[in-house]
Amino acid sequence: MAVSLSLTLTLLTLVNAEAAGGFTVDLVHRDSSSSPFYDPLETPAQRIRNSLKRSFSRAQRFSAAMAATRRGGADSPLAASDGEYLMNISLGTPPFPIVAIADTGSDLIWTQCKPCTNCYKQNAAVFSPNSSSTYKTVPCQSSACDSLQIEVGSYCSSNDGVCQYEASYGDQSHTKGDIAVETLTLGSTVGPRRHVAFPKMVIGCGHDNAGTFSPKGSGIVGLGGGSVSLVTQLGPHIGGKFSYCLVPSSAAAEATSTLSFGQSAVVSGNGVATTPLIPDPSQPTFYVVQLEAVSVGSKKIPFHGSTVGETSSGNIIVDSGTTLTLVPTDFFTQLSSAVESQVTGSNKTTDPQGNLSLCYESGPKLKVPSITAHFKGADVALTMENVFIKVSDTVACLAFYGNDDVSIYGNVAQQNFRVGYDLQKHTLSFKPTDCTQKFF
C-alpha cells in the first residue's frame, strides 16, 4: 500500500517524547572485536592496510560524486560499504534488527529487502516488508518521488506505481529498489527507555544489490546533509544537532564510540573550538569547513585546498568514514617536511605496506612536535594519536596523505574529540574528550 509524502520529507510526529531531549547510541568500529566485520585471523597491520585502502577508494568516490554534480549528472555519492563505523538499528513493526554502516558521507538509509531479485549474500536475515505493519511504499506520482530524482536517483518505470531508486558506484557496485516510509528504531544508551522509535522515515528497500558489499552488514545509515539522511529527517525534533565521540585505535577492544542526537549532542564547556559549516546547495551531502592553516611547532603552513562544490571558502570535508586526512600534495610535502624536521627520539623507517611516506620506529622515545589545525575561528590542537597511525607493531606513520582530487579531514584526526554538528546554526565544534569514558 502506498502513502503520500510532503515535499519536505520531514517527520510528522515523534512517538517517543524522550527523543526531543536527546539520546545516544553506540558506534562500533568495523575492526573492533565487537563488530560482525571483525576477522580474528587478520593481523593489526592487515586491518590498518585495509583501512587505508578504504580511505583511498572513498576519496575517489567523493571526487567522482562532486564531478558528476558539476556536470549536472545524478550520480549518487553513497559509499558502497567502506565506512569505518557501524550502528544497530531496527526497521518495521515489530522491529527487525539491522547492522548498518553509519556514514557521514552519504544520505539514504537503505537495507536489503525481500523479495531479492539479485541480492548479495548476507549473513543475517533479510528484511521482509510484508512482515511489517508500518511499511508503506512511496507512490510514483508524488512530489516526494520527484524531489528525490537528483539526490538518490529516484525514477518510475514499473507497472505497480512504486517510486524506485538506483545508486551506482565507481567500483561497479549498485543498489536498486523501492522508496518507502517505515518506522526506524534506535537503541538508546541513556534515559529510562532503551529504544527510541521514529515513524515515517524515508528509506530505500533494496531488491537488487550487488558488488563489493560485505555479507556481514545489511545496510547503510546516511548521516549526511541531504534531505533523506537520518539527521535531516529527524530535523527539528533533535534541533538539528548530532555529535560523535570516536575512541582511538589504541583503546581497549571493549571501548565503544558513541553517536548522540538532540540535547545529548550539545558540545559545550571549556576547550570547545567552533568553526562555521559552509553549506552548498550543489553538494548538500558533505559537511564542509574552511581549513586556513596547520601549525607544526612554531611553523605555520597556509592551506590552499580546492573549494568543495561551488562554495567560495569551504575547502575540506569532515568525514567519519575516512581514516586518513587527505590534503593537496604540495601542502602535504610542506607538512611532512616540517614534521620530519622536528621529530626526535626515533629512527626514520618505511611503511611495510608502502602506503604512507613519513614513518618512524614506534615506541616511548618517539617525540613529535605539537600540531594544530587552524580552522576558520577554531584552533584544534592534535595529539600524537591524531597525527600518527601505527601500521605495524613497530612502525608509526604520519596519518596524512597527498591527494589532489578532494581534501578530507579523516577520523584519526577526530579521535578523542567530541565532534558536534549544529545544522541550524551551521557550526561544527571540537572538544578534547576521553571518548572511552561514558560521559552522558
C-alpha positions as CSV (number, residue, x, y, z in Angstrom):
1,M,0.0,0.0,0.0
2,A,1.3,3.4,-0.9
3,V,1.3,6.6,1.2
4,S,1.6,10.3,0.1
5,L,4.6,12.3,1.5
6,S,5.1,16.1,1.7
7,L,7.9,17.6,-0.4
8,T,10.0,18.4,2.6
9,L,10.2,14.7,3.7
10,T,10.2,15.6,7.4
11,L,8.8,13.6,10.2
12,L,5.2,14.4,11.1
13,T,5.4,13.2,14.7
14,L,7.8,11.8,17.2
15,V,6.3,8.9,19.1
16,N,8.8,8.9,21.9
17,A,8.9,12.3,23.7
18,E,12.3,11.4,25.2
19,A,13.9,11.8,21.8
20,A,13.3,15.5,21.9
21,G,15.5,15.7,24.9
22,G,18.3,13.9,23.3
23,F,19.5,10.3,23.0
24,T,22.8,8.4,22.4
25,V,23.6,5.2,20.5
26,D,26.7,3.1,20.3
27,L,29.1,3.2,17.3
28,V,31.2,0.2,16.8
29,H,34.4,0.4,14.7
30,R,34.3,-2.2,11.9
31,D,37.6,-3.6,13.1
32,S,36.5,-3.9,16.8
33,S,36.2,-7.4,18.3
34,S,32.5,-6.4,18.9
35,S,31.9,-5.9,15.2
36,P,30.5,-8.5,12.8
37,F,33.1,-7.3,10.3
38,Y,35.9,-8.4,12.7
39,D,38.2,-11.1,11.4
40,P,40.3,-12.7,14.1
41,L,42.7,-14.1,11.5
42,E,43.7,-10.6,10.4
43,T,46.7,-9.0,12.0
44,P,46.6,-5.4,13.2
45,A,48.8,-4.4,10.2
46,Q,46.4,-6.1,7.8
47,R,43.4,-4.1,9.4
48,I,45.3,-0.9,9.0
49,R,46.2,-1.7,5.4
50,N,42.6,-2.4,4.6
51,S,41.5,0.8,6.3
52,L,43.9,2.8,4.2
53,K,42.6,1.2,1.1
54,R,39.1,2.2,2.1
55,S,40.3,5.8,2.6
56,F,41.7,6.0,-0.9
57,S,38.6,4.5,-2.6
58,R,36.3,6.7,-0.6
59,A,38.2,9.8,-1.7
60,Q,37.8,8.7,-5.3
61,R,34.1,8.2,-4.8
62,F,33.7,11.6,-3.2
63,S,35.6,13.2,-6.1
64,A,33.5,11.4,-8.7
65,A,30.3,12.5,-7.0
66,M,31.3,16.1,-7.0
67,A,32.4,16.0,-10.6
68,A,29.1,14.4,-11.6
69,T,27.2,17.2,-9.8
70,R,29.3,19.9,-11.7
71,R,28.4,18.1,-14.9
72,G,24.7,18.2,-14.0
73,G,24.6,14.4,-13.5
74,A,22.6,12.4,-11.0
75,D,25.3,10.0,-9.7
76,S,24.8,9.2,-6.0
77,P,27.6,10.0,-3.6
78,L,26.8,7.0,-1.4
79,A,29.7,4.8,-0.4
80,A,29.2,1.1,-1.1
81,S,30.3,-0.3,2.3
82,D,33.6,1.5,3.1
83,G,32.5,3.4,6.2
84,E,34.5,2.8,9.4
85,Y,31.7,2.7,12.0
86,L,28.6,0.5,12.4
87,M,25.4,1.1,14.3
88,N,22.5,-1.2,15.3
89,I,19.1,-0.1,14.1
90,S,15.7,-1.7,13.6
91,L,13.2,-1.3,10.9
92,G,9.5,-2.1,10.9
93,T,6.8,-3.2,13.3
94,P,7.7,-5.4,15.0
95,P,11.3,-4.1,15.0
96,F,13.7,-6.0,12.7
97,P,17.4,-5.7,13.7
98,I,19.9,-4.5,11.1
99,V,23.6,-3.9,11.3
100,A,24.2,-0.7,9.3
101,I,27.2,1.4,8.4
102,A,27.0,4.9,9.9
103,D,28.1,7.2,7.1
104,T,28.5,11.0,7.2
105,G,29.4,10.9,3.6
106,S,26.0,9.7,2.3
107,D,22.3,10.4,2.8
108,L,20.0,7.5,2.0
109,I,19.0,4.9,4.7
110,W,18.8,1.6,2.9
111,T,18.9,-2.1,3.5
112,Q,18.4,-5.3,1.5
113,C,14.8,-6.4,1.2
114,K,12.8,-9.4,0.3
115,P,12.0,-10.4,-2.4
116,C,15.6,-10.4,-3.6
117,T,15.8,-10.4,-7.3
118,N,19.6,-10.1,-7.1
119,C,20.9,-9.6,-3.6
120,Y,24.4,-10.1,-2.3
121,K,24.9,-12.9,0.2
122,Q,24.1,-11.6,3.7
123,N,24.9,-13.5,6.9
124,A,21.9,-12.1,8.8
125,A,18.3,-12.5,7.8
126,V,17.0,-10.1,5.2
127,F,14.3,-7.6,6.0
128,S,10.8,-8.6,4.8
129,P,8.4,-5.6,4.1
130,N,5.4,-8.0,4.2
131,S,6.2,-8.7,7.9
132,S,5.9,-5.1,8.9
133,S,2.6,-3.4,9.7
134,T,4.1,0.1,9.2
135,Y,5.9,-0.4,5.8
136,K,4.4,1.7,3.0
137,T,5.8,2.4,-0.4
138,V,6.0,5.9,-1.9
139,P,3.8,6.3,-5.0
140,C,5.3,7.0,-8.3
141,Q,3.2,10.1,-9.0
142,S,4.1,12.1,-5.9
143,S,6.1,15.2,-5.3
144,A,8.3,13.2,-2.9
145,C,9.4,10.9,-5.7
146,D,10.1,13.8,-8.0
147,S,12.1,15.6,-5.3
148,L,14.4,12.6,-4.9
149,Q,15.3,12.3,-8.5
150,I,18.6,14.1,-8.3
151,E,19.6,13.2,-4.8
152,V,19.1,9.4,-4.8
153,G,18.3,8.7,-8.4
154,S,14.6,8.0,-8.0
155,Y,12.6,7.0,-11.1
156,C,9.3,5.5,-12.2
157,S,9.3,2.6,-14.6
158,S,7.4,-0.3,-13.0
159,N,3.8,-1.1,-13.5
160,D,2.9,-1.2,-9.8
161,G,3.3,2.6,-9.4
162,V,6.0,2.5,-6.8
163,C,8.8,5.1,-6.7
164,Q,12.1,3.4,-7.1
165,Y,15.8,4.4,-6.6
166,E,19.1,3.3,-8.1
167,A,22.6,4.1,-7.0
168,S,25.8,3.0,-8.8
169,Y,29.4,3.3,-7.6
170,G,32.8,3.6,-9.1
171,D,33.7,0.0,-8.2
172,Q,30.7,-1.2,-10.2
173,S,28.6,-2.0,-7.1
174,H,25.0,-0.9,-7.2
175,T,21.7,-0.9,-5.2
176,K,18.2,-0.7,-6.6
177,G,14.8,-0.9,-5.0
178,D,11.7,0.8,-3.7
179,I,11.5,4.1,-1.9
180,A,9.3,3.6,1.2
181,V,8.5,5.0,4.6
182,E,9.0,2.9,7.7
183,T,9.4,3.1,11.4
184,L,13.0,3.2,12.4
185,T,14.1,2.3,16.0
186,L,17.4,3.1,17.7
187,G,18.6,1.6,20.9
188,S,19.4,4.5,23.3
189,T,22.2,4.1,25.9
190,V,20.8,6.9,28.1
191,G,17.5,7.7,29.6
192,P,14.8,5.5,31.2
193,R,13.8,4.0,27.8
194,R,16.2,1.9,25.9
195,H,14.5,2.2,22.5
196,V,13.6,5.3,20.6
197,A,11.2,4.9,17.6
198,F,10.7,7.3,14.7
199,P,7.7,6.8,12.3
200,K,7.5,7.6,8.6
201,M,11.2,7.6,7.9
202,V,12.1,7.6,4.2
203,I,14.2,4.5,3.4
204,G,15.5,2.6,0.4
205,C,14.3,-1.0,0.3
206,G,16.9,-2.7,-2.0
207,H,15.8,-5.7,-4.0
208,D,18.8,-5.7,-6.4
209,N,22.1,-5.1,-4.7
210,A,25.5,-6.4,-5.9
211,G,29.2,-5.7,-6.0
212,T,31.7,-5.2,-3.1
213,F,29.1,-5.1,-0.2
214,S,30.2,-7.2,2.8
215,P,28.0,-10.1,3.8
216,K,28.5,-9.1,7.4
217,G,26.5,-5.9,7.0
218,S,22.9,-5.3,5.8
219,G,22.6,-1.6,5.1
220,I,23.8,2.0,5.4
221,V,22.5,4.8,7.6
222,G,23.3,8.1,5.8
223,L,24.2,10.9,8.2
224,G,25.0,13.5,5.6
225,G,23.3,16.8,5.0
226,G,20.9,15.7,2.2
227,S,17.1,15.7,2.6
228,V,16.7,11.9,3.2
229,S,19.6,11.4,5.7
230,L,18.8,10.3,9.2
231,V,19.9,13.6,10.7
232,T,17.8,15.7,8.3
233,Q,14.7,13.6,8.7
234,L,14.9,13.9,12.5
235,G,15.1,17.6,11.8
236,P,13.7,20.0,14.4
237,H,12.9,17.1,16.8
238,I,16.7,17.0,17.5
239,G,17.2,20.7,17.0
240,G,19.5,19.9,14.0
241,K,22.1,18.6,16.4
242,F,24.2,15.5,16.4
243,S,27.7,14.6,17.7
244,Y,30.0,11.6,18.0
245,C,33.0,10.7,20.1
246,L,35.4,8.2,18.4
247,V,37.6,6.1,20.6
248,P,41.3,5.9,19.5
249,S,42.6,2.8,17.8
250,S,44.8,2.1,20.8
251,A,41.7,1.8,23.1
252,A,40.7,-1.5,24.7
253,A,38.7,-3.8,22.4
254,E,35.5,-3.3,24.5
255,A,35.6,0.5,24.3
256,T,32.8,1.8,22.2
257,S,32.3,5.1,20.3
258,T,29.1,7.0,20.7
259,L,26.7,8.9,18.4
260,S,24.3,11.4,20.1
261,F,21.3,13.4,18.9
262,G,19.4,16.4,20.2
263,Q,20.3,17.9,23.6
264,S,22.6,14.9,24.3
265,A,24.7,16.1,21.3
266,V,25.4,19.6,22.5
267,V,29.2,20.2,22.8
268,S,29.9,22.9,25.4
269,G,32.2,23.9,28.2
270,N,35.8,24.7,28.4
271,G,38.1,23.8,25.5
272,V,35.4,23.9,22.8
273,A,36.6,25.2,19.4
274,T,33.8,26.1,16.9
275,T,34.0,26.8,13.1
276,P,31.3,27.5,10.6
277,L,29.9,24.8,8.4
278,I,29.7,26.0,4.9
279,P,26.5,24.7,3.2
280,D,26.5,24.4,-0.6
281,P,23.3,23.5,-2.4
282,S,25.3,21.8,-5.1
283,Q,26.9,19.4,-2.5
284,P,24.3,19.0,0.3
285,T,25.6,15.7,1.5
286,F,29.1,16.8,2.6
287,Y,30.0,18.7,5.8
288,V,32.4,21.3,4.6
289,V,34.6,23.7,6.6
290,Q,37.4,26.1,5.9
291,L,40.9,25.0,7.0
292,E,43.2,28.0,6.9
293,A,46.5,26.5,8.1
294,V,48.2,23.8,10.0
295,S,51.0,24.6,12.6
296,V,53.9,22.3,13.2
297,G,55.6,23.6,16.3
298,S,56.1,27.3,15.6
299,K,55.9,26.8,11.8
300,K,52.5,27.8,10.3
301,I,51.7,26.3,6.9
302,P,48.9,28.0,5.0
303,F,46.3,25.7,3.5
304,H,45.2,26.4,0.0
305,G,43.0,23.4,-0.9
306,S,40.5,23.5,-3.7
307,T,37.0,24.6,-2.9
308,V,34.4,21.8,-2.4
309,G,31.4,22.2,-4.7
310,E,30.6,25.8,-5.6
311,T,31.4,27.4,-2.2
312,S,33.8,30.3,-2.1
313,S,35.7,29.3,1.0
314,G,34.9,25.7,2.1
315,N,37.9,23.6,1.2
316,I,37.8,20.4,3.2
317,I,35.2,17.7,4.0
318,V,34.9,16.4,7.6
319,D,34.2,12.7,7.3
320,S,34.0,10.0,10.0
321,G,34.3,7.2,7.4
322,T,37.7,8.1,6.1
323,T,40.7,7.0,8.1
324,L,43.4,9.4,6.9
325,T,43.4,13.2,6.4
326,L,43.8,13.8,2.7
327,V,45.4,17.1,1.6
328,P,46.8,18.5,-1.6
329,T,50.2,17.1,-2.5
330,D,52.0,20.4,-2.3
331,F,50.6,21.1,1.1
332,F,51.5,17.5,2.2
333,T,55.1,18.0,1.1
334,Q,55.4,21.1,3.2
335,L,53.6,19.5,6.2
336,S,55.7,16.3,6.2
337,S,58.9,18.2,5.8
338,A,58.1,20.4,8.8
339,V,57.1,17.3,10.9
340,E,60.3,15.4,9.9
341,S,62.5,18.4,10.9
342,Q,61.0,18.4,14.4
343,V,60.6,14.7,15.3
344,T,63.1,13.4,17.8
345,G,64.0,10.2,19.7
346,S,63.4,7.7,16.9
347,N,64.8,6.5,13.7
348,K,63.1,7.1,10.4
349,T,61.9,3.9,8.7
350,T,59.5,2.8,5.9
351,D,55.8,1.7,5.9
352,P,55.9,-2.1,5.4
353,Q,52.9,-1.9,3.1
354,G,54.3,1.1,1.2
355,N,51.2,3.3,1.6
356,L,52.5,6.1,3.8
357,S,55.7,8.1,3.3
358,L,56.8,9.5,6.6
359,C,57.3,6.7,9.2
360,Y,59.3,6.1,12.3
361,E,60.1,3.3,14.7
362,S,57.3,3.5,17.2
363,G,57.9,3.5,21.0
364,P,58.0,5.7,24.0
365,K,61.1,7.6,22.8
366,L,59.3,8.9,19.7
367,K,58.5,12.6,20.2
368,V,56.5,14.5,17.7
369,P,56.0,18.3,17.5
370,S,52.8,20.0,18.6
371,I,50.4,20.2,15.6
372,T,47.4,22.4,15.4
373,A,44.7,22.5,12.7
374,H,43.6,26.2,12.2
375,F,40.0,26.2,11.0
376,K,38.2,29.4,10.5
377,G,37.7,30.7,14.0
378,A,38.8,27.5,15.7
379,D,42.2,26.2,16.6
380,V,42.2,22.4,17.2
381,A,45.3,21.1,18.9
382,L,46.0,17.5,17.9
383,T,47.7,14.8,19.9
384,M,50.2,12.3,18.7
385,E,47.4,9.7,18.2
386,N,45.6,12.2,15.9
387,V,48.7,12.7,13.8
388,F,50.4,9.3,13.6
389,I,48.9,5.9,13.0
390,K,50.6,2.6,13.8
391,V,50.8,0.5,10.7
392,S,52.6,-2.4,12.5
393,D,53.8,-3.2,16.0
394,T,57.0,-1.3,15.4
395,V,56.2,1.4,12.9
396,A,54.1,4.6,13.1
397,C,53.4,6.8,10.1
398,L,52.1,10.3,9.6
399,A,48.3,9.9,9.1
400,F,48.1,12.5,6.3
401,Y,48.2,11.7,2.6
402,G,48.7,13.8,-0.5
403,N,45.6,13.8,-2.7
404,D,44.8,16.4,-5.3
405,D,41.2,15.3,-6.0
406,V,39.5,16.2,-2.7
407,S,40.5,17.2,0.8
408,I,39.1,15.2,3.7
409,Y,39.6,15.6,7.4
410,G,39.6,11.9,8.5
411,N,38.6,10.0,11.6
412,V,42.1,9.5,13.0
413,A,42.3,13.3,13.4
414,Q,38.9,13.3,15.1
415,Q,39.5,10.6,17.7
416,N,39.2,11.6,21.4
417,F,37.2,14.7,20.4
418,R,33.5,15.2,20.8
419,V,32.7,16.5,17.3
420,G,29.4,18.3,17.3
421,Y,27.3,19.4,14.3
422,D,24.6,22.1,14.7
423,L,22.8,22.2,11.3
424,Q,20.5,25.1,12.4
425,K,23.4,27.4,13.4
426,H,25.7,25.9,10.7
427,T,28.6,25.2,13.1
428,L,31.0,22.4,13.8
429,S,32.6,22.1,17.2
430,F,35.5,20.1,18.6
431,K,36.1,19.4,22.3
432,P,39.1,17.3,23.5
433,T,37.5,14.3,25.3
434,D,38.4,10.9,26.6
435,C,36.0,9.0,24.4
436,T,36.5,5.7,26.3
437,Q,34.6,7.2,29.2
438,K,30.8,7.3,29.4
439,F,30.2,11.0,30.0
440,F,26.5,11.3,29.2
